[in-house]
Amino acid sequence: MEGFWGTLKCEKYYLNKYSTFEELKKDIEDYIQFYNEKRLQKRLNGLSPLEYRAKAA
């Protein structure tokens, strides 16, 4: 979990400025969806989590 938040901060938070908490919250929610569904991950042989699970099923 700690690694995820570090990745989120490096890939999203530090690259943007947020005017409101709602903006930040929306960006975090969008990033979590991206991370879980679309982000290619080396440990999954270059597949996204969704692709990896579909392949395993």
N, C-alpha and C positions, 0 to 999 in steps of 0.2 A: 504494500500500500504506500509505503514511504517513497519507493521508487517511482510509482505512478505520479504522485504529486510533484516530484522533482522534474519529471518529464513534462508534465502539464505546464509548470512554471517556465521551463526553458523554451518549449515550443509555442506557447501561447501568451502567458501572463507578462513575461519580460519584454515581449515584442509589441505590446499594445498599451495604450493609455485609456483608462476607463473614467467616464464622467460620473457614472452612477453605479450603485451597487447592483441594480437590475441588469445593466449592461454586462457587468462582470459575471453575474450569476448565469445569464443566458449563454455567454461565451463558454463558461465552464460546462454547462449542460451539453452544449453542442460538441465540445471537445470530448466529453465522456462518450457520447454516441459515436463520434468519429473513431476514437481509440478502440472501442469495443467491436465496431462493425467494419471499418474500412482501412484502418492504419495497417500497413504491411509490417510484419514483425519477423525479424531474423530467426528467432527461436521457433517459429512456425513455418520454416522453410520459405520465407518470403511471401506467405499468404496472409490475408487478413483473418481475424478470428472467425468470422462467419464462413469464409471459404474453407478454412481448416476444419471446422466442425462439419460442414456439408460433405467434405471429402471423407471424413472419418465415419460418417453415418452409412 
